[in-house]
């Protein structure tokens, strides 16, 4: 009998690749949208594959989650409020992420789902150190004053999920996946906030390169890890970091210039002093959310995922190039006569 998987947030960057990967493996997939009008876009994004159905559900509301989960064998809880642009607040991000995760878990336990795989973030496993390597044994300090509302929302939601499962999980098991910075090819426009970094670089923004660095994971590898964790017996009750290579923003820019030819002529080449970045961050929300990363060369180890689940991250340069090539070419400026 074909097993059914619920994927929350089907319009999202990661969820779309999870849906596609599950369909390719022969699962029946039900994915949630907040509006029926989004169904056709999701179908188009995953190539019109058979076996896909939809449920309308909202993380901020109790209604419809029991119906969404009914009859499902597994749940990939990928959806979460977005706030990487720095404009989110504790009110708009933390409570919705926490309460939404618990709503999904409640419904999954009531439906007798075998396992929930929840997308968390390495924002929930970041030590105070600015150098070195972190793994899944680390939990971010909630009292860290540098935490942005988005990073705090990921920490609070994962903690709430583990607390709920310890108290009420029953036979349903939980696994959490903690991705680093997510890049890779987009399936649909407008659903990948992290990818905007690549799009802005191709457009020449910012004109100077801050000293930011990221451990990178390819969205295709991340989706594959979710699916591996869904059925592996040894994944029950575990956290897994999904990460690959570390790259400075200057390295990403250099990769784009080396591989994208004429499309990368606007990619910046020069750096900017850290002090100027901190000053500008007071006025630029996108910089504010990244300022804690300034000059930090902290990496995240996926050794556990590689050892336990056979996770094999592809090279970050491949991810960056494939990401850029999937983006629409910028439109030339209008010429005025």
matplotlib code that plots the C-alpha trace (Angstrom):
import matplotlib.pyplot as plt

x = [0.0, 1.3, 2.1, 1.0, 3.1, 1.9, 4.3, 3.4, 3.8, 3.9, 4.5, 7.9, 11.4, 12.3, 8.8, 8.6, 11.8, 10.5, 7.2, 9.1, 11.5, 8.6, 6.7, 9.8, 10.0, 6.4, 4.8, 1.4, 1.8, -0.6, 0.7, -0.8, -1.5, -3.2, -5.2, -6.6, -5.5, -1.9, -2.5, -1.8, 1.5, 2.7, 1.6, 3.6, 6.6, 6.9, 6.4, 2.8, 3.6, 0.8, 0.1, -0.2, -3.2, -3.8, -5.3, -6.0, -4.5, -2.9, -0.3, -2.0, -5.3, -6.4, -9.0, -8.3, -5.1, -6.9, -8.3, -5.0, -3.2, -5.9, -4.8, -1.1, 1.7, 4.3, 4.5, 7.3, 6.7, 8.6, 6.4, 7.4, 6.8, 9.4, 11.4, 14.9, 14.5, 14.9, 11.4, 9.8, 9.2, 8.8, 5.0, 4.9, 7.4, 8.1, 4.6, 3.3, 6.3, 6.0, 2.2, 2.1, 4.6, 2.6, -0.6, 0.9, 2.3, -1.1, -2.8, -0.1, -0.3, -4.1, -3.9, -1.4, 1.3, 4.5, 7.0, 7.1, 10.3, 10.4, 12.6, 14.4, 17.6, 21.1, 19.8, 18.7, 22.2, 24.5, 27.2, 28.4, 31.8, 32.6, 35.1, 35.2, 32.6, 29.2, 27.1, 23.7, 24.6, 24.6, 21.5, 21.4, 21.3, 17.8, 19.3, 21.7, 21.0, 22.1, 19.3, 17.0, 13.3, 13.6, 16.5, 14.7, 11.5, 13.4, 14.9, 11.6, 9.7, 12.1, 12.2, 8.4, 8.3, 10.6, 8.7, 5.4, 6.6, 8.1, 4.8, 2.2, 4.0, 2.8, 3.9, 4.6, 8.3, 10.0, 13.2, 14.4, 16.6, 18.7, 19.8, 22.4, 22.1, 19.9, 20.7, 20.2, 17.9, 14.5, 11.3, 9.2, 9.8, 9.2, 9.5, 13.1, 14.2, 17.8, 18.2, 17.6, 21.2, 22.4, 19.9, 21.1, 24.7, 23.9, 22.2, 25.3, 23.8, 25.4, 28.0, 30.6, 30.9, 30.5, 32.6, 29.7, 30.2, 27.9, 27.9, 25.9, 23.5, 21.9, 18.1, 18.1, 20.3, 18.2, 15.0, 16.8, 17.8, 14.2, 13.1, 15.9, 15.1, 11.4, 11.8, 15.2, 14.6, 17.8, 16.6, 13.8, 14.3, 17.4, 18.5, 20.5, 22.5, 22.2, 25.3, 28.2, 31.0, 31.7, 32.0, 32.5, 30.3, 33.4, 33.9, 30.3, 30.8, 34.0, 32.2, 29.5, 32.0, 34.0, 31.0, 28.2, 30.0, 28.1, 25.3, 27.8, 29.3, 27.6, 28.7, 30.7, 34.4, 35.5, 34.9, 33.6, 34.9, 33.0, 32.4, 30.5, 28.4, 27.4, 26.5, 24.4, 22.6, 20.8, 18.9, 18.9, 16.8, 18.4, 21.9, 20.6, 19.6, 23.0, 25.2, 25.7, 27.5, 30.0, 33.5, 32.3, 33.8, 31.7, 30.9, 28.3, 29.1, 26.9, 29.0, 26.2, 23.8, 26.5, 27.3, 23.7, 21.7, 24.1, 23.8, 26.1, 26.2, 27.4, 30.1, 28.9, 30.3, 27.9, 25.0, 25.8, 26.1, 23.0, 21.1, 22.2, 21.4, 17.9, 17.1, 15.5, 17.9, 17.6, 15.7, 17.7, 16.9, 14.5, 16.1, 14.7, 14.9]
y = [0.0, 3.5, 5.5, 9.1, 12.0, 15.5, 18.3, 21.6, 24.8, 23.5, 26.9, 27.2, 26.7, 23.6, 22.2, 22.2, 20.1, 17.8, 17.3, 16.6, 14.2, 12.2, 12.0, 10.7, 8.0, 6.8, 8.4, 10.0, 13.5, 15.9, 19.4, 22.4, 25.8, 28.7, 29.6, 27.2, 29.7, 28.5, 24.9, 25.4, 27.1, 24.3, 21.7, 23.6, 23.9, 20.2, 19.4, 18.3, 14.9, 12.5, 11.7, 15.2, 16.5, 19.6, 20.7, 24.2, 24.9, 27.8, 27.5, 30.4, 28.5, 25.2, 24.5, 22.1, 20.4, 17.2, 16.9, 17.8, 15.0, 12.4, 9.2, 10.2, 7.9, 10.7, 14.4, 16.7, 19.9, 22.4, 25.5, 28.4, 32.1, 33.9, 36.7, 36.6, 40.2, 41.6, 43.1, 40.4, 40.8, 38.5, 38.9, 38.1, 35.3, 33.6, 32.7, 31.6, 29.3, 27.8, 27.4, 26.3, 23.5, 22.3, 22.4, 20.2, 17.8, 17.6, 16.6, 14.1, 12.3, 12.2, 10.7, 8.1, 9.3, 7.3, 10.1, 13.9, 15.4, 19.1, 21.7, 23.7, 25.7, 25.9, 29.2, 26.8, 25.2, 28.2, 28.6, 31.9, 31.3, 33.1, 30.5, 26.7, 24.1, 23.3, 20.1, 19.0, 18.7, 22.6, 24.6, 28.3, 30.4, 32.0, 34.9, 35.8, 39.5, 39.2, 36.8, 38.3, 37.5, 35.0, 33.1, 33.1, 31.7, 28.7, 28.0, 28.4, 26.3, 23.4, 23.5, 23.5, 20.6, 18.4, 19.3, 18.5, 15.1, 14.2, 14.8, 13.7, 12.1, 8.5, 6.2, 9.1, 9.9, 13.2, 14.1, 17.6, 18.8, 21.9, 23.4, 26.1, 28.8, 27.2, 27.8, 25.9, 25.9, 27.4, 25.6, 28.8, 32.5, 34.3, 31.4, 31.4, 34.3, 33.0, 32.8, 36.6, 37.0, 35.5, 37.5, 40.7, 39.9, 39.4, 42.8, 44.4, 44.8, 45.5, 47.4, 46.4, 43.0, 42.7, 40.1, 37.7, 33.9, 30.9, 27.2, 26.2, 23.4, 22.7, 22.6, 19.3, 17.7, 19.1, 17.7, 14.3, 14.4, 15.1, 12.0, 9.8, 10.9, 10.1, 6.4, 5.5, 3.8, 5.3, 8.9, 8.7, 11.3, 12.8, 16.2, 16.4, 19.3, 19.7, 21.5, 21.4, 23.9, 27.3, 30.2, 33.9, 36.3, 37.3, 33.7, 33.4, 36.6, 35.2, 31.9, 33.8, 35.9, 32.8, 30.7, 33.1, 35.0, 38.1, 37.5, 38.3, 41.5, 43.5, 41.2, 43.3, 42.7, 45.0, 44.6, 47.0, 47.8, 46.0, 49.3, 50.8, 47.7, 48.0, 51.6, 50.9, 48.0, 50.5, 51.7, 48.6, 45.7, 43.1, 44.0, 44.0, 40.4, 39.4, 41.6, 38.8, 36.9, 39.7, 38.3, 35.0, 31.8, 29.4, 26.2, 23.5, 19.8, 17.4, 14.4, 12.9, 13.1, 11.6, 8.8, 7.8, 8.7, 8.7, 12.4, 13.5, 17.3, 18.4, 21.1, 24.6, 26.0, 23.7, 24.8, 28.5, 28.1, 26.0, 28.5, 31.5, 29.7, 29.0, 32.6, 34.8, 37.1, 40.7, 42.9, 45.6, 49.1, 51.0, 53.3, 56.8, 58.8]
z = [0.0, -0.9, 2.2, 2.5, 3.7, 4.7, 3.9, 5.5, 3.6, 0.0, -1.5, 0.3, -1.1, 1.1, 1.1, -2.7, -3.0, -0.3, -2.2, -5.4, -3.7, -2.1, -5.3, -7.1, -4.5, -5.0, -1.9, -2.0, -0.9, 0.7, 1.2, 3.0, 1.5, 3.2, 0.1, -2.6, -5.3, -4.6, -5.7, -9.4, -8.7, -6.5, -9.1, -11.7, -9.5, -9.0, -12.6, -12.5, -11.0, -10.1, -6.4, -5.1, -3.1, -1.0, 2.3, 3.4, 6.9, 8.7, 11.4, 13.3, 13.5, 15.1, 12.4, 9.6, 11.0, 12.0, 8.5, 7.0, 8.9, 8.7, 7.0, 6.8, 7.7, 8.1, 8.5, 7.3, 9.2, 7.1, 7.3, 9.6, 9.6, 7.5, 8.9, 7.5, 6.1, 9.6, 9.7, 11.9, 15.6, 18.5, 18.2, 14.5, 14.5, 17.9, 19.0, 15.5, 15.0, 18.5, 18.5, 14.9, 15.6, 18.6, 16.6, 13.9, 16.5, 18.3, 15.1, 14.1, 17.5, 17.4, 13.8, 14.9, 12.5, 12.7, 12.7, 12.3, 10.8, 11.7, 10.0, 12.7, 12.1, 13.3, 14.8, 17.5, 18.0, 17.9, 20.6, 21.9, 20.2, 16.9, 15.8, 15.7, 14.9, 16.4, 16.4, 17.5, 21.2, 21.3, 22.1, 21.5, 24.7, 24.8, 26.8, 24.0, 23.3, 19.7, 18.8, 16.2, 16.4, 13.5, 15.1, 18.5, 16.8, 15.6, 19.0, 20.8, 18.3, 18.5, 22.3, 22.4, 19.9, 22.0, 25.2, 23.7, 22.4, 25.7, 27.4, 24.9, 21.9, 22.5, 19.7, 17.3, 17.1, 16.3, 14.4, 13.8, 10.9, 11.5, 8.2, 7.8, 5.0, 2.3, -1.4, -4.6, -7.6, -7.1, -8.3, -8.2, -8.0, -4.8, -2.3, -1.3, 1.0, 1.4, -2.4, -2.6, -1.5, -4.8, -6.8, -5.1, -5.8, -9.5, -9.5, -7.9, -4.4, -2.0, -4.0, -1.4, 0.3, 4.1, 5.9, 6.3, 6.0, 5.9, 6.2, 3.1, 2.4, -1.0, -0.9, -2.8, -0.2, 2.6, 1.2, 0.8, 4.4, 5.5, 3.6, 4.9, 8.5, 8.0, 7.8, 9.4, 12.8, 14.2, 13.5, 16.1, 18.8, 17.2, 15.9, 12.7, 11.3, 7.5, 6.3, 3.9, 3.1, 4.6, 2.3, 2.8, 0.9, -1.0, -2.0, -3.2, -5.3, -6.8, -7.7, -9.5, -11.5, -12.4, -13.6, -14.7, -17.4, -18.6, -16.1, -13.3, -14.5, -11.8, -8.9, -6.5, -5.9, -3.0, 0.7, 3.3, 6.8, 9.7, 11.5, 8.5, 8.3, 11.9, 11.5, 8.4, 10.1, 12.4, 9.3, 7.0, 8.3, 6.0, 7.5, 11.0, 10.9, 9.6, 11.7, 14.4, 11.6, 10.8, 10.8, 12.4, 11.1, 13.0, 11.1, 11.7, 11.4, 9.6, 10.6, 12.5, 9.5, 7.3, 9.7, 10.7, 7.6, 4.7, 4.1, 1.3, 0.8, -2.6, -3.0, -2.1, -5.4, -7.3, -5.1, -5.7, -9.4, -9.8, -7.6, -9.8, -13.0, -11.9, -11.2, -14.0, -15.7, -14.6, -16.9, -18.7, -17.7, -20.0, -22.5, -22.6, -25.8]

ax = plt.figure().add_subplot(projection="3d")
ax.plot(x, y, z, "-o")
ax.set_aspect("equal")
plt.show()
